[in-house]
Amino acid sequence: NLEHAILTTGRSLFHQMKDKKILFVGASAINLKILHFLKSKDFQQITLCNRTTKTADELATKYQLSTLPWKDLDQWHDFDWVIFGTKSSEY
């Protein structure tokens, strides 16, 4: 399935994956499925950036994540791994 494929790809790119900073852009169903899977594998440095602050805050509480305000998305380069799952036409 998709989340296993993403984890396998990440493992092929990074030696110490769990130390990598991951940014999820968007709170789509696909992103949430992948996020939940990575959290179950003990990934801790996960940040969510979403257009709707309320949704980002609710998910941050539920999954114990950091958030990045949408207006600060240009800071994506501070992360090791960026996973996009958004309908936004801006990026």
Jmol script that loads the backbone (N, CA, C; Angstrom):
load data "model"
ATOM      1  N   ASN A   1       0.825  -1.187   0.000  1.00  0.00           N
ATOM      2  CA  ASN A   1       0.000   0.000   0.000  1.00  0.00           C
ATOM      3  C   ASN A   1       0.876   1.261   0.000  1.00  0.00           C
ATOM      4  N   LEU A   2       0.251   2.401  -0.116  1.00  0.00           N
ATOM      5  CA  LEU A   2       0.958   3.660  -0.305  1.00  0.00           C
ATOM      6  C   LEU A   2       1.893   4.002   0.850  1.00  0.00           C
ATOM      7  N   GLU A   3       1.417   3.860   2.075  1.00  0.00           N
ATOM      8  CA  GLU A   3       2.263   4.240   3.215  1.00  0.00           C
ATOM      9  C   GLU A   3       3.504   3.359   3.324  1.00  0.00           C
ATOM     10  N   HIS A   4       3.395   2.094   2.993  1.00  0.00           N
ATOM     11  CA  HIS A   4       4.568   1.214   2.992  1.00  0.00           C
ATOM     12  C   HIS A   4       5.539   1.613   1.886  1.00  0.00           C
ATOM     13  N   ALA A   5       5.003   1.988   0.737  1.00  0.00           N
ATOM     14  CA  ALA A   5       5.852   2.422  -0.380  1.00  0.00           C
ATOM     15  C   ALA A   5       6.620   3.684  -0.008  1.00  0.00           C
ATOM     16  N   ILE A   6       5.968   4.612   0.668  1.00  0.00           N
ATOM     17  CA  ILE A   6       6.641   5.843   1.077  1.00  0.00           C
ATOM     18  C   ILE A   6       7.708   5.553   2.116  1.00  0.00           C
ATOM     19  N   LEU A   7       7.410   4.680   3.075  1.00  0.00           N
ATOM     20  CA  LEU A   7       8.406   4.310   4.076  1.00  0.00           C
ATOM     21  C   LEU A   7       9.600   3.627   3.423  1.00  0.00           C
ATOM     22  N   THR A   8       9.365   2.746   2.497  1.00  0.00           N
ATOM     23  CA  THR A   8      10.445   2.055   1.783  1.00  0.00           C
ATOM     24  C   THR A   8      11.296   3.052   1.005  1.00  0.00           C
ATOM     25  N   THR A   9      10.655   3.996   0.354  1.00  0.00           N
ATOM     26  CA  THR A   9      11.392   5.030  -0.382  1.00  0.00           C
ATOM     27  C   THR A   9      12.240   5.856   0.574  1.00  0.00           C
ATOM     28  N   GLY A  10      11.665   6.252   1.688  1.00  0.00           N
ATOM     29  CA  GLY A  10      12.417   7.015   2.682  1.00  0.00           C
ATOM     30  C   GLY A  10      13.616   6.250   3.195  1.00  0.00           C
ATOM     31  N   ARG A  11      13.433   4.978   3.462  1.00  0.00           N
ATOM     32  CA  ARG A  11      14.549   4.152   3.948  1.00  0.00           C
ATOM     33  C   ARG A  11      15.663   4.061   2.920  1.00  0.00           C
ATOM     34  N   SER A  12      15.307   4.075   1.630  1.00  0.00           N
ATOM     35  CA  SER A  12      16.340   4.004   0.596  1.00  0.00           C
ATOM     36  C   SER A  12      17.093   5.325   0.465  1.00  0.00           C
ATOM     37  N   LEU A  13      16.490   6.426   0.915  1.00  0.00           N
ATOM     38  CA  LEU A  13      17.128   7.740   0.808  1.00  0.00           C
ATOM     39  C   LEU A  13      17.899   8.137   2.067  1.00  0.00           C
ATOM     40  N   PHE A  14      17.434   7.706   3.222  1.00  0.00           N
ATOM     41  CA  PHE A  14      18.005   8.131   4.493  1.00  0.00           C
ATOM     42  C   PHE A  14      18.489   6.928   5.286  1.00  0.00           C
ATOM     43  N   HIS A  15      19.676   7.049   5.883  1.00  0.00           N
ATOM     44  CA  HIS A  15      20.187   5.960   6.723  1.00  0.00           C
ATOM     45  C   HIS A  15      19.517   5.965   8.098  1.00  0.00           C
ATOM     46  N   GLN A  16      19.441   7.123   8.718  1.00  0.00           N
ATOM     47  CA  GLN A  16      18.821   7.256  10.037  1.00  0.00           C
ATOM     48  C   GLN A  16      17.481   7.984   9.866  1.00  0.00           C
ATOM     49  N   MET A  17      16.487   7.282   9.404  1.00  0.00           N
ATOM     50  CA  MET A  17      15.212   7.923   9.070  1.00  0.00           C
ATOM     51  C   MET A  17      14.503   8.557  10.250  1.00  0.00           C
ATOM     52  N   LYS A  18      14.524   7.941  11.392  1.00  0.00           N
ATOM     53  CA  LYS A  18      13.721   8.434  12.509  1.00  0.00           C
ATOM     54  C   LYS A  18      14.231   9.766  13.051  1.00  0.00           C
ATOM     55  N   ASP A  19      15.456  10.147  12.687  1.00  0.00           N
ATOM     56  CA  ASP A  19      15.999  11.438  13.103  1.00  0.00           C
ATOM     57  C   ASP A  19      15.673  12.550  12.114  1.00  0.00           C
ATOM     58  N   LYS A  20      15.062  12.228  11.010  1.00  0.00           N
ATOM     59  CA  LYS A  20      14.773  13.204   9.968  1.00  0.00           C
ATOM     60  C   LYS A  20      13.524  14.016  10.294  1.00  0.00           C
ATOM     61  N   LYS A  21      13.569  15.276   9.885  1.00  0.00           N
ATOM     62  CA  LYS A  21      12.424  16.167  10.068  1.00  0.00           C
ATOM     63  C   LYS A  21      11.507  16.028   8.854  1.00  0.00           C
ATOM     64  N   ILE A  22      10.244  15.690   9.131  1.00  0.00           N
ATOM     65  CA  ILE A  22       9.265  15.447   8.068  1.00  0.00           C
ATOM     66  C   ILE A  22       8.207  16.543   8.103  1.00  0.00           C
ATOM     67  N   LEU A  23       7.910  17.097   6.940  1.00  0.00           N
ATOM     68  CA  LEU A  23       6.852  18.085   6.807  1.00  0.00           C
ATOM     69  C   LEU A  23       5.740  17.518   5.934  1.00  0.00           C
ATOM     70  N   PHE A  24       4.538  17.497   6.477  1.00  0.00           N
ATOM     71  CA  PHE A  24       3.361  17.140   5.702  1.00  0.00           C
ATOM     72  C   PHE A  24       2.675  18.432   5.305  1.00  0.00           C
ATOM     73  N   VAL A  25       2.412  18.592   4.019  1.00  0.00           N
ATOM     74  CA  VAL A  25       1.709  19.768   3.525  1.00  0.00           C
ATOM     75  C   VAL A  25       0.318  19.318   3.108  1.00  0.00           C
ATOM     76  N   GLY A  26      -0.667  19.763   3.884  1.00  0.00           N
ATOM     77  CA  GLY A  26      -2.044  19.393   3.621  1.00  0.00           C
ATOM     78  C   GLY A  26      -2.525  18.306   4.560  1.00  0.00           C
ATOM     79  N   ALA A  27      -3.814  18.344   4.835  1.00  0.00           N
ATOM     80  CA  ALA A  27      -4.440  17.374   5.739  1.00  0.00           C
ATOM     81  C   ALA A  27      -5.378  16.461   4.958  1.00  0.00           C
ATOM     82  N   SER A  28      -4.944  16.067   3.779  1.00  0.00           N
ATOM     83  CA  SER A  28      -5.768  15.178   2.959  1.00  0.00           C
ATOM     84  C   SER A  28      -5.879  13.803   3.610  1.00  0.00           C
ATOM     85  N   ALA A  29      -6.828  13.028   3.168  1.00  0.00           N
ATOM     86  CA  ALA A  29      -6.993  11.669   3.695  1.00  0.00           C
ATOM     87  C   ALA A  29      -5.735  10.845   3.456  1.00  0.00           C
ATOM     88  N   ILE A  30      -5.119  11.025   2.306  1.00  0.00           N
ATOM     89  CA  ILE A  30      -3.887  10.279   2.003  1.00  0.00           C
ATOM     90  C   ILE A  30      -2.770  10.699   2.957  1.00  0.00           C
ATOM     91  N   ASN A  31      -2.580  12.004   3.140  1.00  0.00           N
ATOM     92  CA  ASN A  31      -1.539  12.464   4.055  1.00  0.00           C
ATOM     93  C   ASN A  31      -1.786  11.957   5.471  1.00  0.00           C
ATOM     94  N   LEU A  32      -3.033  11.984   5.918  1.00  0.00           N
ATOM     95  CA  LEU A  32      -3.326  11.527   7.279  1.00  0.00           C
ATOM     96  C   LEU A  32      -3.064  10.038   7.433  1.00  0.00           C
ATOM     97  N   LYS A  33      -3.324   9.275   6.407  1.00  0.00           N
ATOM     98  CA  LYS A  33      -3.041   7.842   6.457  1.00  0.00           C
ATOM     99  C   LYS A  33      -1.531   7.603   6.572  1.00  0.00           C
ATOM    100  N   ILE A  34      -0.766   8.327   5.796  1.00  0.00           N
ATOM    101  CA  ILE A  34       0.704   8.196   5.835  1.00  0.00           C
ATOM    102  C   ILE A  34       1.234   8.695   7.175  1.00  0.00           C
ATOM    103  N   LEU A  35       0.711   9.835   7.633  1.00  0.00           N
ATOM    104  CA  LEU A  35       1.135  10.402   8.917  1.00  0.00           C
ATOM    105  C   LEU A  35       0.879   9.422  10.058  1.00  0.00           C
ATOM    106  N   HIS A  36      -0.303   8.862  10.094  1.00  0.00           N
ATOM    107  CA  HIS A  36      -0.655   7.891  11.134  1.00  0.00           C
ATOM    108  C   HIS A  36       0.288   6.685  11.092  1.00  0.00           C
ATOM    109  N   PHE A  37       0.577   6.224   9.899  1.00  0.00           N
ATOM    110  CA  PHE A  37       1.479   5.080   9.736  1.00  0.00           C
ATOM    111  C   PHE A  37       2.881   5.410  10.253  1.00  0.00           C
ATOM    112  N   LEU A  38       3.413   6.576   9.870  1.00  0.00           N
ATOM    113  CA  LEU A  38       4.760   6.946  10.324  1.00  0.00           C
ATOM    114  C   LEU A  38       4.804   7.149  11.837  1.00  0.00           C
ATOM    115  N   LYS A  39       3.753   7.716  12.409  1.00  0.00           N
ATOM    116  CA  LYS A  39       3.697   7.853  13.866  1.00  0.00           C
ATOM    117  C   LYS A  39       3.706   6.477  14.531  1.00  0.00           C
ATOM    118  N   SER A  40       3.042   5.505  13.934  1.00  0.00           N
ATOM    119  CA  SER A  40       3.024   4.150  14.501  1.00  0.00           C
ATOM    120  C   SER A  40       4.401   3.492  14.432  1.00  0.00           C
ATOM    121  N   LYS A  41       5.262   4.027  13.580  1.00  0.00           N
ATOM    122  CA  LYS A  41       6.634   3.521  13.447  1.00  0.00           C
ATOM    123  C   LYS A  41       7.620   4.354  14.267  1.00  0.00           C
ATOM    124  N   ASP A  42       7.112   5.178  15.165  1.00  0.00           N
ATOM    125  CA  ASP A  42       7.896   5.986  16.099  1.00  0.00           C
ATOM    126  C   ASP A  42       8.637   7.168  15.492  1.00  0.00           C
ATOM    127  N   PHE A  43       8.159   7.690  14.398  1.00  0.00           N
ATOM    128  CA  PHE A  43       8.726   8.932  13.876  1.00  0.00           C
ATOM    129  C   PHE A  43       8.211  10.059  14.756  1.00  0.00           C
ATOM    130  N   GLN A  44       9.113  10.917  15.232  1.00  0.00           N
ATOM    131  CA  GLN A  44       8.742  11.948  16.193  1.00  0.00           C
ATOM    132  C   GLN A  44       8.802  13.360  15.638  1.00  0.00           C
ATOM    133  N   GLN A  45       9.665  13.624  14.685  1.00  0.00           N
ATOM    134  CA  GLN A  45       9.864  14.991  14.198  1.00  0.00           C
ATOM    135  C   GLN A  45       8.980  15.273  12.981  1.00  0.00           C
ATOM    136  N   ILE A  46       7.689  15.289  13.228  1.00  0.00           N
ATOM    137  CA  ILE A  46       6.712  15.499  12.164  1.00  0.00           C
ATOM    138  C   ILE A  46       6.018  16.835  12.378  1.00  0.00           C
ATOM    139  N   THR A  47       5.945  17.592  11.305  1.00  0.00           N
ATOM    140  CA  THR A  47       5.291  18.900  11.317  1.00  0.00           C
ATOM    141  C   THR A  47       4.206  18.902  10.249  1.00  0.00           C
ATOM    142  N   LEU A  48       3.102  19.562  10.543  1.00  0.00           N
ATOM    143  CA  LEU A  48       1.996  19.674   9.596  1.00  0.00           C
ATOM    144  C   LEU A  48       1.789  21.130   9.220  1.00  0.00           C
ATOM    145  N   CYS A  49       1.678  21.367   7.931  1.00  0.00           N
ATOM    146  CA  CYS A  49       1.349  22.687   7.400  1.00  0.00           C
ATOM    147  C   CYS A  49       0.030  22.541   6.637  1.00  0.00           C
ATOM    148  N   ASN A  50      -0.966  23.320   7.042  1.00  0.00           N
ATOM    149  CA  ASN A  50      -2.278  23.217   6.420  1.00  0.00           C
ATOM    150  C   ASN A  50      -2.868  24.613   6.254  1.00  0.00           C
ATOM    151  N   ARG A  51      -3.647  24.788   5.207  1.00  0.00           N
ATOM    152  CA  ARG A  51      -4.267  26.102   4.964  1.00  0.00           C
ATOM    153  C   ARG A  51      -5.197  26.503   6.096  1.00  0.00           C
ATOM    154  N   THR A  52      -5.872  25.528   6.702  1.00  0.00           N
ATOM    155  CA  THR A  52      -6.813  25.803   7.785  1.00  0.00           C
ATOM    156  C   THR A  52      -6.114  25.583   9.123  1.00  0.00           C
ATOM    157  N   THR A  53      -5.881  26.655   9.834  1.00  0.00           N
ATOM    158  CA  THR A  53      -5.162  26.591  11.108  1.00  0.00           C
ATOM    159  C   THR A  53      -5.871  25.707  12.121  1.00  0.00           C
ATOM    160  N   LYS A  54      -7.187  25.812  12.189  1.00  0.00           N
ATOM    161  CA  LYS A  54      -7.955  25.014  13.154  1.00  0.00           C
ATOM    162  C   LYS A  54      -7.734  23.522  12.922  1.00  0.00           C
ATOM    163  N   THR A  55      -7.779  23.097  11.674  1.00  0.00           N
ATOM    164  CA  THR A  55      -7.554  21.682  11.348  1.00  0.00           C
ATOM    165  C   THR A  55      -6.144  21.269  11.726  1.00  0.00           C
ATOM    166  N   ALA A  56      -5.173  22.102  11.402  1.00  0.00           N
ATOM    167  CA  ALA A  56      -3.781  21.793  11.745  1.00  0.00           C
ATOM    168  C   ALA A  56      -3.613  21.655  13.255  1.00  0.00           C
ATOM    169  N   ASP A  57      -4.197  22.577  14.004  1.00  0.00           N
ATOM    170  CA  ASP A  57      -4.084  22.529  15.469  1.00  0.00           C
ATOM    171  C   ASP A  57      -4.751  21.283  16.050  1.00  0.00           C
ATOM    172  N   GLU A  58      -5.921  20.931  15.534  1.00  0.00           N
ATOM    173  CA  GLU A  58      -6.618  19.728  16.023  1.00  0.00           C
ATOM    174  C   GLU A  58      -5.795  18.474  15.748  1.00  0.00           C
ATOM    175  N   LEU A  59      -5.227  18.376  14.549  1.00  0.00           N
ATOM    176  CA  LEU A  59      -4.404  17.209  14.205  1.00  0.00           C
ATOM    177  C   LEU A  59      -3.095  17.195  14.988  1.00  0.00           C
ATOM    178  N   ALA A  60      -2.553  18.371  15.240  1.00  0.00           N
ATOM    179  CA  ALA A  60      -1.317  18.456  16.027  1.00  0.00           C
ATOM    180  C   ALA A  60      -1.541  17.918  17.435  1.00  0.00           C
ATOM    181  N   THR A  61      -2.688  18.244  18.001  1.00  0.00           N
ATOM    182  CA  THR A  61      -3.018  17.734  19.331  1.00  0.00           C
ATOM    183  C   THR A  61      -3.234  16.219  19.284  1.00  0.00           C
ATOM    184  N   LYS A  62      -3.976  15.772  18.308  1.00  0.00           N
ATOM    185  CA  LYS A  62      -4.292  14.340  18.199  1.00  0.00           C
ATOM    186  C   LYS A  62      -3.043  13.494  18.003  1.00  0.00           C
ATOM    187  N   TYR A  63      -2.143  13.944  17.137  1.00  0.00           N
ATOM    188  CA  TYR A  63      -0.963  13.136  16.784  1.00  0.00           C
ATOM    189  C   TYR A  63       0.336  13.612  17.444  1.00  0.00           C
ATOM    190  N   GLN A  64       0.245  14.628  18.293  1.00  0.00           N
ATOM    191  CA  GLN A  64       1.429  15.190  18.950  1.00  0.00           C
ATOM    192  C   GLN A  64       2.451  15.650  17.904  1.00  0.00           C
ATOM    193  N   LEU A  65       2.026  16.592  17.083  1.00  0.00           N
ATOM    194  CA  LEU A  65       2.843  17.137  16.004  1.00  0.00           C
ATOM    195  C   LEU A  65       3.140  18.608  16.251  1.00  0.00           C
ATOM    196  N   SER A  66       4.109  19.099  15.521  1.00  0.00           N
ATOM    197  CA  SER A  66       4.324  20.533  15.421  1.00  0.00           C
ATOM    198  C   SER A  66       3.532  21.025  14.224  1.00  0.00           C
ATOM    199  N   THR A  67       3.281  22.319  14.186  1.00  0.00           N
ATOM    200  CA  THR A  67       2.615  22.899  13.019  1.00  0.00           C
ATOM    201  C   THR A  67       3.490  24.003  12.440  1.00  0.00           C
ATOM    202  N   LEU A  68       3.309  24.217  11.173  1.00  0.00           N
ATOM    203  CA  LEU A  68       3.955  25.309  10.459  1.00  0.00           C
ATOM    204  C   LEU A  68       2.840  26.106   9.798  1.00  0.00           C
ATOM    205  N   PRO A  69       2.735  27.394  10.100  1.00  0.00           N
ATOM    206  CA  PRO A  69       1.674  28.188   9.469  1.00  0.00           C
ATOM    207  C   PRO A  69       1.808  28.177   7.943  1.00  0.00           C
ATOM    208  N   TRP A  70       0.678  28.171   7.268  1.00  0.00           N
ATOM    209  CA  TRP A  70       0.657  28.134   5.808  1.00  0.00           C
ATOM    210  C   TRP A  70       1.484  29.273   5.212  1.00  0.00           C
ATOM    211  N   LYS A  71       1.428  30.441   5.833  1.00  0.00           N
ATOM    212  CA  LYS A  71       2.171  31.591   5.322  1.00  0.00           C
ATOM    213  C   LYS A  71       3.685  31.377   5.400  1.00  0.00           C
ATOM    214  N   ASP A  72       4.116  30.407   6.186  1.00  0.00           N
ATOM    215  CA  ASP A  72       5.549  30.122   6.345  1.00  0.00           C
ATOM    216  C   ASP A  72       5.996  28.896   5.564  1.00  0.00           C
ATOM    217  N   LEU A  73       5.184  28.447   4.636  1.00  0.00           N
ATOM    218  CA  LEU A  73       5.510  27.246   3.862  1.00  0.00           C
ATOM    219  C   LEU A  73       6.820  27.390   3.092  1.00  0.00           C
ATOM    220  N   ASP A  74       7.248  28.613   2.855  1.00  0.00           N
ATOM    221  CA  ASP A  74       8.523  28.810   2.161  1.00  0.00           C
ATOM    222  C   ASP A  74       9.712  28.320   2.990  1.00  0.00           C
ATOM    223  N   GLN A  75       9.462  27.880   4.213  1.00  0.00           N
ATOM    224  CA  GLN A  75      10.501  27.290   5.056  1.00  0.00           C
ATOM    225  C   GLN A  75      10.621  25.783   4.850  1.00  0.00           C
ATOM    226  N   TRP A  76       9.975  25.262   3.813  1.00  0.00           N
ATOM    227  CA  TRP A  76       9.988  23.823   3.532  1.00  0.00           C
ATOM    228  C   TRP A  76      11.403  23.268   3.453  1.00  0.00           C
ATOM    229  N   HIS A  77      12.346  24.078   3.019  1.00  0.00           N
ATOM    230  CA  HIS A  77      13.728  23.602   2.846  1.00  0.00           C
ATOM    231  C   HIS A  77      14.415  23.294   4.172  1.00  0.00           C
ATOM    232  N   ASP A  78      13.799  23.650   5.301  1.00  0.00           N
ATOM    233  CA  ASP A  78      14.350  23.318   6.620  1.00  0.00           C
ATOM    234  C   ASP A  78      14.059  21.877   7.018  1.00  0.00           C
ATOM    235  N   PHE A  79      13.326  21.158   6.181  1.00  0.00           N
ATOM    236  CA  PHE A  79      12.927  19.783   6.470  1.00  0.00           C
ATOM    237  C   PHE A  79      13.672  18.818   5.556  1.00  0.00           C
ATOM    238  N   ASP A  80      13.871  17.598   6.059  1.00  0.00           N
ATOM    239  CA  ASP A  80      14.572  16.568   5.288  1.00  0.00           C
ATOM    240  C   ASP A  80      13.655  15.900   4.270  1.00  0.00           C
ATOM    241  N   TRP A  81      12.386  15.836   4.623  1.00  0.00           N
ATOM    242  CA  TRP A  81      11.445  15.081   3.807  1.00  0.00           C
ATOM    243  C   TRP A  81      10.133  15.859   3.785  1.00  0.00           C
ATOM    244  N   VAL A  82       9.623  16.177   2.604  1.00  0.00           N
ATOM    245  CA  VAL A  82       8.373  16.919   2.474  1.00  0.00           C
ATOM    246  C   VAL A  82       7.385  16.076   1.695  1.00  0.00           C
ATOM    247  N   ILE A  83       6.218  15.867   2.283  1.00  0.00           N
ATOM    248  CA  ILE A  83       5.176  15.043   1.667  1.00  0.00           C
ATOM    249  C   ILE A  83       3.969  15.931   1.418  1.00  0.00           C
ATOM    250  N   PHE A  84       3.588  16.088   0.147  1.00  0.00           N
ATOM    251  CA  PHE A  84       2.483  16.943  -0.239  1.00  0.00           C
ATOM    252  C   PHE A  84       1.224  16.129  -0.485  1.00  0.00           C
ATOM    253  N   GLY A  85       0.124  16.609   0.062  1.00  0.00           N
ATOM    254  CA  GLY A  85      -1.184  16.018  -0.198  1.00  0.00           C
ATOM    255  C   GLY A  85      -2.222  17.114  -0.021  1.00  0.00           C
ATOM    256  N   THR A  86      -2.232  18.057  -0.943  1.00  0.00           N
ATOM    257  CA  THR A  86      -3.110  19.226  -0.833  1.00  0.00           C
ATOM    258  C   THR A  86      -3.713  19.540  -2.184  1.00  0.00           C
ATOM    259  N   LYS A  87      -4.848  20.201  -2.154  1.00  0.00           N
ATOM    260  CA  LYS A  87      -5.498  20.647  -3.391  1.00  0.00           C
ATOM    261  C   LYS A  87      -5.130  22.083  -3.730  1.00  0.00           C
ATOM    262  N   SER A  88      -4.294  22.682  -2.922  1.00  0.00           N
ATOM    263  CA  SER A  88      -3.929  24.082  -3.143  1.00  0.00           C
ATOM    264  C   SER A  88      -3.227  24.248  -4.485  1.00  0.00           C
ATOM    265  N   SER A  89      -3.551  25.290  -5.163  1.00  0.00           N
ATOM    266  CA  SER A  89      -2.905  25.578  -6.444  1.00  0.00           C
ATOM    267  C   SER A  89      -1.685  26.481  -6.281  1.00  0.00           C
ATOM    268  N   GLU A  90      -1.380  26.884  -5.045  1.00  0.00           N
ATOM    269  CA  GLU A  90      -0.282  27.814  -4.801  1.00  0.00           C
ATOM    270  C   GLU A  90       1.096  27.174  -4.920  1.00  0.00           C
ATOM    271  N   TYR A  91       1.223  25.886  -4.611  1.00  0.00           N
ATOM    272  CA  TYR A  91       2.551  25.249  -4.626  1.00  0.00           C
ATOM    273  C   TYR A  91       2.504  23.988  -5.450  1.00  0.00           C
TER     274      TYR A  91
END
end "model"
wireframe off; spacefill off
backbone 0.3
color backbone group
